[in-house]
Amino acid sequence: MSVLRGRPLSHYIASLMLAVLVPAVAITLLLGQRLITAEQARLQDATAASNADAVERIDRFLAGQIAMLRALASSPVFETKDFARFDQQARELASLEGTHIILRDRSGQEIVTTRAPLGASQPRLAREDADHSFAVQGPAVSNLLLDAVTGRHAVRVGVPVIRSGETVYVLLSHIPAAHLGGLLAQAGIAQPSFGSLVDRDGMIIGRSADTDAVAGKRLPGFDEIAERDRGVWIGENIAGVPVVATFRRSTLSGWIVGVGIERTALEAPLRASLWVLIPVVLGLIILALAVSTFVSRTIVMAHHGLVGHARALGDGRVLDPLLTPIRETSEVGAELATASRKIRGQAEALLGVQQVLEERVAERTREAQARQALLTATLDAIDHGLIAFEPDGRLAVANRRAAELLGLDPGFLTGRLTCDAFQQALVANGEFSGVSPVMLASMGLTDAPPAGALYERTRPNGTVLEVRTAVLPDGSVVRTYSDITLRRRAEESMAEAARLAEVARREAEAASAAKSDFLATMSHEIRTPLTGILGYADLLLRQPGLPPAAHRSVERIRGAGTALVTIVNDILDYSSIQSRHVALNPEPFSPRALIEEAVAIVRPNADKKMLSLTCHVEQDVPGTLLGDPGRIRQIVLNLLANAVKFTSEGGVTVTVLCHRAIDAGAPHRLQVAVQDTGIGIPPEKRDRLFRHFSQIDGSTQRDFGGTGLGLAISRRLVEVMDGKIGVASTPGRGSTFFFSIPLPEAIEAAEAVPVRAEMAPPLTRTVRILLAEDDPINQEIALGLLDGWGYTIEVANDGAEAVEAVRTRHYDLVLMDIQMPRMDGITAMRTIRDLDEPCRDVPILAVTANVLPQQVAQFRQAGATGHIGKPFKQQELVAAIERLISLKDPDPGGDETGPPDQNALLDAQAYHDALEQFGTQTMHRLLADLAEEMQSRFTARTSASGREALARDAHGMCSVAGTLGFRAFSAACRDLERACRSHGDVDLRLRRLDVTREATLSRIADLRTA
């Protein structure tokens, strides 16, 4: 055992005494130094206070002299030159102040002096001194002077006597230097302090003691303080005695007053304190030595006693309490005695504890054996085989299920097998016959691929095993075997089911495609003959002199054909909706314009039944929304058509309002309601309204006709737009159908949505059109419908001829059929788009009986600019042609604003058709209303809001004027509307419209009087 060595206890006791003594001595010395410093500071403060008092006394005395001289300078004796009286006044004042008063003229001659009687001969001041005195325009204090009369030092204070702005005399106060030294003594400056008054050049003027001895001498150290106004200076005085002085400059005279104290006076407190502190420090040192000696002996004795008790305790003896002069040491001895008795008792208790521990170890061993048996039973009960290898590659654990899955004897796995022995047993059973040689070669441990891998293998008996291997942190390996034979069979069954489902899906898609092909074929085959029927019907109706009976028969043919087209369209729309092929094309549109155009389309049918048709759009409806205008128009037209169809008298009202979104960026909710005064719907039959192929009852089906698909299609379209549709009805009083859809507000302005069935007036220039059509009947119908519109039309019998014609000649538009021999329309459009400019830029209008959405999309991908389905009406075909030509040449009219051709003002055939439709009386009323509207509209200006108002006026008049046959005015309205919405030249269009309006009003007046 190593012995700890250190310094003796007496060394630490001495160190403790020093640690106590040194601070005590230091504190004593610090207190003494503080006392000395405080005494020195007191002396310096007293010196500074005396300095300030002396400066104040000097300034007060000089200020009094200046005041006295100013009082004399204001005396009236200078006007009367009564110098005797002035001499008397000066002597009285001089006797009071202890100074002399002198009056000098500009030549420097003393006129009056209190030092001599009046009239006595007086010395003359040198010329330069006299000039300097008179140059001073205010009070002046001189430096130290040597009086020529007395030969003693003095200073003078001068005040000029000014009359009429000029100095005529100078009053001087002659002050002896000794008088100023007396002022220093009066300030309380006494030994050991002394004060000196110094002029601006550093000459001593006076001193608190013995002024005559030092007056006129230069102050030592003046150069160090000459530039400062106050401070402390340390050096030797004029007598060569070291001093510490404070100085302060007089602001009145510029003199410096210094008050100093000898350094010996400042050091006196230090010497006095040392005589007191030295004995105190020596006494403390002696006391500390005595106390440390006594304490050291006492502690050493206690230490020897504790060492003896510690040795006895180490020997295991029971100790008696230790008694020493030190109480703490005695307490330690008593504790050692108590500890010795406790240690004896603990030793005896440890023997008993050892016996108990041995019994508990035996019990825990039995419990561990029981848990091992339970673990073995548990491992044998699980459905997975488990084998664990120790880090050295020996088998540690194997359950019974592992032996069963591997076909081994359970007893074989109970021993500590090596990896080689285990692998040889598995190879002997043929376990790896289904494993590839590469996998077998990569197994570092028996029946295991590289650490962490998972693999499957099939045993000779067909069982599929999933083998998992995990490496533990200590290098041990745990491997599990799972029988996944049933799972693999289930997966194979599921794969077969998925294959059968895929086959069924393909068959369903093939059936859907077959249905689509059937619908496309059916639609094309029905529309193709309908094109001939409706086309020839339109041509017959345009023939003049057609008998009324024949006219009615042709009208019925056209009506029946139109009804059949509607049925085909409804079936196609419903098929698309049922197959979830409804595609929305959001674009900016004007809700107001869309509703007005839908009303314009239905208005002829309402007018035939003498029904009123009104439209009310709330002011808060945004000018432009983002949505699919075609689908929204389809819904509105379905509701309007039903309302007109089921209303016999009264009218139909369309109301449009908008619920604006609160949150910024959220969509608004557009609500449209169509109210009629028709037959109404009983409550018990309203649930059948929106079903397909359903109307209210059988009698309605017979009375009003229709497929019953309109409302079903409308409901599905509204649902696709995330909207709601409903109805409120009272039998016998009418119904209100309404729908609401969420639409965001569009950022950019929307172009006017064209009316699909509205007749568009032709442009005023020659238009070259190429008609690509293989059917002679369709060629004849198209040429007949377009006859009279000023078009130059050439015919190509197939796509190849159309491509060659476009390549070699210029056309403004191509009307392209799709199904043609040699080269079909799709191939022809693609070929044209591959030509060089400008041939490839010609607009192409696909004119075909193929109208399914996917077919129209295919046409546009091939290069079609627009599409119109067969059969078509004359108005629809002309409107489509004019729309595409207008896109290519938006302003063909140039800047001409002259009156239109009278033949272009009125389409005689259209006017004749309208006259036959409405009758003479109604036609005259319509002409009167049109003339009134033409005169009251178009009053807005061309500001931003004015453009919108002009566009609405033009849009409303365009449809009415075109329907009644006024083609030129309708064209001018359309041109103005397009300019307002596309930021074109509105002023030019307004001038054209004004000219056309006047000509049209004149023609209307002629028609009404005819």
C-alpha positions, 0 to 999 in steps of 0.5 A: 500500500503506498504511503501518502506524503505531504507537508506537516500540519504546522505548515498549513497552520502557519499559512492560515495565520499568514492568510489572516494577518496579511489582509489585516495589515493590508486593510490597516495600511489602506485605511491609513492611505485613505485618511492621508488622501482625504486630508490632502484632498481637503487641503486641495479643495480648500485651495481651490475654494480660496482661488475662486473667492480670490478671483471673485474679489478681484473681479468685483473690485475691478468692476467697481472701479469701472463703474466708478469711472463710468459714473464720472465719465457721465458727469456734465462737467465735461460739457462746461469744462469745470475741471475744478468741480471734477477734481473735487468729485474725483478726490471724494471717490478716490479717498473711498476706494484707496486709489488715484483717479487721473483725467487725460486729454487726447495729447496724453496730458494729465488734466486732473489727478488726485495725486497732486493739486489741481493746476500742478505740473503733470507729466505727459503720456507718450504719444503712442500711449495716448493714441492707444488709450483713445483708441479703446472704445470701452473699459480696459484693464492694463498689465502691471506698470511701473509708476514713473512718479512713485517708482512702485508697481501698479495697474490702471483701469481706463474708461473713455469719455465719449461725446458725439461719438468721439473719445475726448478724454480718458479716465484712469483708476491708478491701483497700487499692486500692494492694494491688489495683494491685500485683496488676496489676503482678504480672501483667506489665503494664509499659511501654509497656502499662498496666492499670486495675481499674475497679469496677461504677460505672466508678471506677478502683480500682487501676492497674499504676502510680501507683494513688494518683494515679488511684484514685477517678477515673472511667475515660474511655469507661466508658459505651461498655464498661459493657454488654459483658463483653470487647472492644477500646476505642480512645480517650484514657486518663485522662492524655489519651494516645491508646491501644488497650485490651482489657478483660475483666469479672470474673465474681466481682466484676463489676469490669472489668480494662483493659490498654492500649497507647499508639498511639505504641508501635503506630506505632513499627514502621511508622516503623522499616519506612519508613526501610528500605523507602524506600531499597529502592524508590528503588534498584529504580527506578534499577536499572530505568531503567538496565536499560531504557535498555540493553535499549532500545538493544540491541533498536533496533539489532537491529530496524534489522538485521531491517528491512534484511534484510526489504527485501532479501528483498522484492527477491528477493535471497539474504541472508547471516545477520544477526549482532546482540547478541540471539540471537533476532534473530540466529536470525530473521536466519538464518531469513530467509537460509534463507527467501530461498534456499528462495523462490528454489528454489520460484520455479523449481519453480513454473515447472515445476508450471505447465507440468504443470498446463497438460498436466493441464487438457488431459487433463481436458478430453478426459475431460469430453468422453468423459463427455459422450458417455457421458451422451448415450449413456446418456440415449438408451438409457433407456426414458423421454424426458427434457428439461431447460430452463435457468432462462432457458427454453432447452432444455439436454438432450433424449434420443433417446427424448423425440424418439421419444415426441413425434414430433420430429426428434432433430436438432431437439432438439440446438439451444438451443431456446426454450420458444416454439419447442418448444411450436409444434413440439408444437402442429404435431404435434397433441400437445395435441389430447386436452388440455383448453383449461383444462389447456393454458392453465395450462401455464407451460412447454411440455408441463408443468402447474404445477410439480411436477404429474403428468398423462397425455395421449394422443397422436394415435397412441393412445400414453398418456404420463405427464408428470412435471415437477420444478423444481430449486433453481436454477430449472431444469426437468426433465421426463420422458415415460413410455409407460404404454400397456401399464400402462393396458391391464393396469389396465383388464383388472384392473378388469374382473376385479375387476368380474367378482369382485364379480359372483361375490361377489354371486352367492355371497352370494345363494346363501348367502342362498338357503341360509339362506332354505331352511334357515329355511323347511325348519326352520319347515315341519318344526317346525310339524307337529312341534309338533302331533305332539309337543304332542298326544303330550304331551297323550295321555300326560297322559290318565289311563287310557291303555292301556299299549300306547297309552302305549308307542306315544305314547312312541315317537311323542314319541321319534321327534319329539324325535329329528327335532327334534335332527337339525334343530337339529344341521343348523342349528347345523352350517350356522351354524358352516360359514358362520362365523356363530357369535356368542358372548355372554359373560356371567358364569356359575357353572361349577359350576351349569352343569355340575350343570344339564347333568348334571340334564338327562341324568340321566333317560336315565342312570337309564333305563339304570341308569347312575351319573352323577357330577359332581366339581368341583375346589375351585380352580374360580372361582365365576364366570367370563366366557363364553358359558354357552349354547355351553359347555352345548351342548358339555357336553350333546353329550359327556354325551349321547354318553357315556350313549348309548354306555355300556351298563353302569357309569357316566359321570363329569364332572370339572371343574378350572381351571388358574389364570393366573399373570399378573394379568388373564390368563384362566384355562383351564377344563377339562372331562372326560367319562369313560364305561365304554362301548364305547371307540374303536379308535385307527385310527378316532379321526380320524373322530370330529370329522368331520361326518356321521361316527361310528365305523362303519356298525354304530354308526350303526345301533345307536345312531343320530344324525346324527354332527354333535354332536362336529363342532359341539362341536369348532368351538365350542371352536375359536371360543372359542380352546380345544382338544378331544380324546379318550383311549380304550381299546377295551372299557373306555371313553373320556374326552372333554375340552376346555379353553377360556380364560375370564377371571374375572368381577368381578360375581356371576353369576346362576344359569343356568337349565336349558333343559329343566327344569320350573319350578314356577308362582307362587302367584298368578293369572297372566294370559297372552295367546296370539297364535297363528293356527293352531287346532292350535297354540292347542289344544296350548298351552292343553292343555299349560298346563292345570292350572298355574293360568294364565288364558289368552286367545287372539288370532288374529293380531298386530292382535288381540294389540295391541288386547288389550294396549292394553285389558287387563292381562296378565302375559305375551304368548306371540307367534307370528311368522308370522300373517295381517294383522299378523305377530308382529314388527310386533305386538311393535314396536307393543306397545313403542310403546304407553304405559306400563304396556302397553309393558312387558309381557314377550313370549315369542316362540313360533315355529318360526323358530330361526336365530340371526339370526332370534332376534336380529331378534325381540329387536330387535323387543321380545321378552323371550325366545324358545322354539322349536317344537316345545317340551316342556311343561316347557320352556314352563312354565319359560320362562313362569315365568322371565319372570314371575319377572323382572317380579315376583321376589317375589310371595309377600310375607312369608307363611311359613305351610304350603303348600296340600297340593294344591300340595305334589305334582304328581300327574301328574309323580309318576305319570310318574316312577313309571311311568318308574322303577318302584315299587322305584326310586321308593321309593329315590329318595324315601328319598334325597330325604328324606335330602338334604332333612334334611342340606342348608341348614345354612350361615349367611347370610354371604358364603360361607354364601350361596354354599353355600345357593345350591348346596344349593338349586340341587341340590335344585330339579331333583331335587324338581321331577323327582319332582313336589314342586312347592312344595319345588322352588319354595322352593329356586328362590326361595332360590337367586335370593335368595342370588345377587341379595342378597335377603332370605335369612332370609325364604326360609329360613323359607319353605323350612323350613315347606315342607320339613317338609310335604314330608317328611311327604308323602314319608313317606306316599307310602313307606308307601302 
